[in-house]
Amino acid sequence: MPHTEPPVIEINDLHKSFGELEVLKGVSLSAPRGQAISMIGSSGSGKSTLLRCCNLLEDSQSGEILFEGEPIRWHGTGLARRPADRAQVTRIRTNLSMVFQQFNLWSHMTILENVMEAPVTVLGRPKKDVEEAARSYLEKVGIGDKCDVYPAQLSGGQQQRAAIARALCMEPKALLFDEPTSALDPELEQEVVRVIKALAAEGRTMIIVTHDMRMAADVADHVVFLHQGKIEEEGPPEELFSNPKSERLKGFLSATVPA
Ligand SMILES: Nc1ncnc2c1ncn2[C@@H]1O[C@H](COP(=O)(O)OP(=O)(O)OP(=O)(O)O)[C@@H](O)[C@H]1O
């Protein structure tokens, strides 16, 4: 029998509320290894929440989350449901590196120290090996000459590329991007988009929440359109963007894609 590899991340019928507000209303999503997924949708549709549920930064009230086929174990139900096994959460979280809109670099550390911090302190990897890897990832994202400067000395685009190098240095199974270009001036956006595109071309598993429809189309193998906490439509970018089926997606695209 052929061996079918489980997806890196699989979510089945996930429900998530903040108090009375139900934000995810039964979402199922699968991120097979090597696939880049763009997640689009109006403000408030639940994109960031879904991304944060993937690496357990948010709790959820019902539904399954699996990492490489391994289900998250829960205790409690409803609003009291929490992951039951902290060690499992830590292991999964270190395998799903997140890149945030606001970069979240440590301001008191140099760029090299920022990139080295988690692999050394969280994963306990030897400093010498991590430094070598960190320098090569900084080179890869085009800021190999910025190792010894502090974040405040860099442009937003350079800081975001440093944050991507930091995520890569954890050698994760997937990268989760939460609006990676939204805080950047348009002229700096492109340098970050180029890096993300190169990562997609390498076959990295990625989920990218974005308002940038061009990036969503260029980078992804698969696009998911979220509307009010449900997946309204999904498919390959060439189909979704040129031949949207649902009226909601048509309306969303006509409001967001420049003519
Ligand atoms: N920590 C929280 N506490 C309460 N409500 C929250 C919290 N985080 C998000 N929400 C609410 O959940 C809904 C979905 O938010 P989310 O950030 O996931 O949407 P989004 O699609 O990513 O939006 P945007 O594109 O504006 O970032 C919104 O109504 C938001 O106000």
The ligand as an SDF file (V2000), in Angstrom:
LIG
                    3D

 31 33  0  0  0  0  0  0  0  0999 V2000
   -7.9820   38.3450   22.0440 N   0  0  0  0  0  0  0  0  0  0  0  0
   -9.1920   38.6510   21.5840 C   0  0  0  0  0  0  0  0  0  0  0  0
  -10.2110   38.9320   22.4190 N   0  0  0  0  0  0  0  0  0  0  0  0
  -11.4340   39.2190   21.9540 C   0  0  0  0  0  0  0  0  0  0  0  0
  -11.7660   39.2820   20.6480 N   0  0  0  0  0  0  0  0  0  0  0  0
  -10.7900   39.0300   19.7660 C   0  0  0  0  0  0  0  0  0  0  0  0
   -9.4500   38.7110   20.1790 C   0  0  0  0  0  0  0  0  0  0  0  0
   -8.6940   38.4940   19.0580 N   0  0  0  0  0  0  0  0  0  0  0  0
   -9.5140   38.6910   18.0110 C   0  0  0  0  0  0  0  0  0  0  0  0
  -10.7620   38.9980   18.4220 N   0  0  0  0  0  0  0  0  0  0  0  0
  -11.9280   39.2520   17.5640 C   0  0  0  0  0  0  0  0  0  0  0  0
  -12.0760   38.1230   16.7100 O   0  0  0  0  0  0  0  0  0  0  0  0
  -12.4810   38.5130   15.4090 C   0  0  0  0  0  0  0  0  0  0  0  0
  -11.5180   37.9440   14.3960 C   0  0  0  0  0  0  0  0  0  0  0  0
  -10.2590   38.5730   14.5790 O   0  0  0  0  0  0  0  0  0  0  0  0
   -8.9910   38.1780   13.6900 P   0  0  0  0  0  0  0  0  0  0  0  0
   -7.8730   39.0480   14.1380 O   0  0  0  0  0  0  0  0  0  0  0  0
   -8.7940   36.7210   13.7000 O   0  0  0  0  0  0  0  0  0  0  0  0
   -9.4940   38.6220   12.2470 O   0  0  0  0  0  0  0  0  0  0  0  0
   -8.6720   38.8440   10.9250 P   0  0  0  0  0  0  0  0  0  0  0  0
   -9.4490   38.2230    9.8390 O   0  0  0  0  0  0  0  0  0  0  0  0
   -7.2650   38.3850   11.1090 O   0  0  0  0  0  0  0  0  0  0  0  0
   -8.7310   40.4370   10.8280 O   0  0  0  0  0  0  0  0  0  0  0  0
   -7.6500   41.4970   10.3090 P   0  0  0  0  0  0  0  0  0  0  0  0
   -7.5410   41.2320    8.8390 O   0  0  0  0  0  0  0  0  0  0  0  0
   -8.2660   42.8070   10.6130 O   0  0  0  0  0  0  0  0  0  0  0  0
   -6.3790   41.2350   11.0590 O   0  0  0  0  0  0  0  0  0  0  0  0
  -12.5710   40.0330   15.4400 C   0  0  0  0  0  0  0  0  0  0  0  0
  -13.8970   40.3880   15.6620 O   0  0  0  0  0  0  0  0  0  0  0  0
  -11.7100   40.4100   16.6070 C   0  0  0  0  0  0  0  0  0  0  0  0
  -12.1380   41.6240   17.1840 O   0  0  0  0  0  0  0  0  0  0  0  0
  1  2  1  0
  2  3  1  0
  2  7  2  0
  3  4  2  0
  4  5  1  0
  5  6  2  0
  6  7  1  0
  6 10  1  0
  7  8  1  0
  8  9  2  0
  9 10  1  0
 10 11  1  0
 11 12  1  0
 11 30  1  0
 12 13  1  0
 13 14  1  0
 13 28  1  0
 14 15  1  0
 15 16  1  0
 16 17  2  0
 16 18  1  0
 16 19  1  0
 19 20  1  0
 20 21  2  0
 20 22  1  0
 20 23  1  0
 23 24  1  0
 24 25  2  0
 24 26  1  0
 24 27  1  0
 28 29  1  0
 28 30  1  0
 30 31  1  0
M  END
$$$$
